[in-house]
Amino acid sequence: MRKGYSMIELVFVMVLIGSFAIPKMSSSVNLAHISTGKDILSSIRISLDTERHKRILKGDFSPILSLSSNKNGIIFDYFSSDRDGHKNPVLNYPIKSCSNIGCWEKINNLSLNHINEQYKYYYGRNQTEFCIFKLYKNKFVGNCPPLKSFYGD
């Protein structure tokens, strides 16, 4: 009569459990990137609406042209200057621009037209899965593939 399990039996059970756990964990990481992107997107949109309303209350009806000051690769740090030359912060904790999974990146346009300021968010398992957002008529609008997990459908 034996009182324990052999090493082979324990390894077999660990492999069996791991075969179910690893795919679940990798999809959880992907969902975490999507959730983070949605949170940042919501924060940017709320901040943009707040800034727009503050400017209107001061009598400044000029459009907001930028969400970044383009310094040291940091994005979402300051709005473009208002008519008095003030720059208010977009996010309390600006983000470093990068092109990795779970990162935001500012797309540098060669044109001088700031209305087309665009940002890319990498949400998927590789760099081919991304959403593009742009600042358009004082709104932060996006172009994303119809992902259930990104849109919350």
C-alpha positions in Angstrom: 0.0 0.0 0.0 1.5 3.4 -1.0 1.0 6.7 0.7 1.9 9.2 -2.0 2.0 9.9 -5.7 4.9 9.3 -8.0 6.8 12.1 -9.6 5.4 11.1 -13.0 1.8 11.3 -11.8 2.4 14.8 -10.3 4.1 16.1 -13.5 1.2 14.7 -15.6 -1.4 16.5 -13.4 0.7 19.8 -13.6 0.8 19.5 -17.4 -2.9 18.8 -17.6 -3.8 21.8 -15.4 -1.3 24.0 -17.2 -2.8 23.2 -20.6 -6.1 24.7 -19.4 -4.6 27.7 -17.4 -2.1 29.1 -19.9 -4.6 29.9 -22.7 -6.9 31.5 -20.1 -4.1 33.7 -18.7 -3.0 34.8 -22.2 -6.5 35.9 -23.1 -6.8 37.7 -19.7 -3.7 39.7 -20.5 -5.2 40.7 -23.8 -8.4 41.7 -22.1 -6.4 43.7 -19.6 -4.7 45.7 -22.4 -8.1 46.4 -23.9 -9.5 47.5 -20.6 -6.6 49.8 -20.0 -7.0 51.3 -23.4 -10.7 51.9 -22.8 -10.0 53.6 -19.4 -7.4 55.9 -20.9 -9.7 56.7 -23.8 -12.5 57.6 -21.4 -10.2 59.8 -19.4 -9.0 61.7 -22.5 -12.6 62.2 -23.7 -13.8 63.5 -20.4 -10.7 65.8 -20.1 -11.3 67.1 -23.6 -14.9 67.9 -22.9 -14.0 69.6 -19.6 -11.3 71.7 -21.3 -13.7 72.7 -24.1 -16.4 73.8 -21.6 -13.8 75.8 -19.5 -12.7 77.6 -22.7 -16.3 78.4 -23.7 -17.1 79.8 -20.3 -14.1 82.1 -20.7 -15.4 83.2 -24.1 -12.7 81.3 -26.1 -14.4 79.5 -29.0 -11.2 78.5 -30.8 -10.7 74.8 -31.5 -8.4 72.6 -29.4 -5.7 71.6 -31.9 -3.5 69.2 -29.9 -3.4 66.8 -27.0 0.4 66.6 -26.7 3.2 69.0 -26.4 5.6 66.6 -28.3 8.3 66.8 -25.6 10.4 63.7 -24.8 8.0 61.3 -26.4 5.3 62.0 -23.8 1.7 62.2 -25.1 -1.5 63.4 -23.5 0.3 65.9 -21.4 -1.0 69.3 -22.4 -3.7 70.7 -24.6 -2.9 73.3 -27.2 -2.7 76.8 -25.8 -5.9 78.7 -25.3 -6.3 82.3 -26.5 -4.5 83.6 -23.3 -1.5 81.3 -23.9 -2.4 78.9 -21.0 -1.8 75.1 -21.4 -3.9 72.9 -19.2 -3.0 69.2 -18.6 -4.9 66.5 -20.5 -4.1 63.6 -18.0 -2.7 63.8 -14.5 -0.2 61.2 -15.5 0.8 61.6 -19.1 1.8 58.5 -21.1 5.1 57.7 -22.8 4.6 57.1 -26.5 5.5 53.6 -27.6 4.6 51.0 -30.3 4.3 48.0 -28.0 1.2 46.0 -27.0 -0.9 48.0 -24.6 0.7 51.3 -25.6 -0.4 54.5 -27.2 1.6 56.1 -29.9 1.3 59.5 -31.6 1.3 59.3 -35.3 3.4 62.0 -36.7 1.9 63.6 -39.7 4.1 65.3 -42.3 1.5 67.9 -43.0 1.3 71.1 -41.0 -2.4 70.6 -40.5 -2.9 69.9 -36.8 -6.5 69.0 -37.3 -5.3 65.6 -38.3 -3.5 64.8 -35.1 -3.8 61.0 -34.7 -3.0 58.4 -32.1 -2.7 54.7 -32.3 -3.5 52.2 -29.5 -2.0 48.7 -29.7 -4.5 46.3 -28.0 -3.8 42.9 -29.4 -1.3 40.1 -29.3 0.9 41.8 -32.0 1.5 45.2 -33.5 -1.0 44.6 -36.3 -4.0 44.9 -33.9 -4.5 48.5 -33.2 -7.1 51.3 -33.1 -6.6 54.7 -34.5 -8.1 57.8 -32.8 -7.9 61.4 -33.9 -8.7 64.8 -32.6 -11.5 66.0 -34.9 -13.7 69.1 -34.2 -12.9 69.1 -30.4 -13.7 65.4 -30.1 -11.5 62.3 -29.8 -13.0 60.0 -32.3 -11.8 56.5 -33.2 -11.6 53.9 -35.9 -11.4 50.4 -34.4 -12.3 47.0 -35.8 -15.5 45.7 -34.3 -14.1 43.8 -31.4 -16.6 42.6 -28.8 -14.1 42.9 -26.1 -13.0 46.5 -27.0 -16.5 48.0 -27.4 -18.1 46.0 -24.6 -20.8 44.4 -26.8 
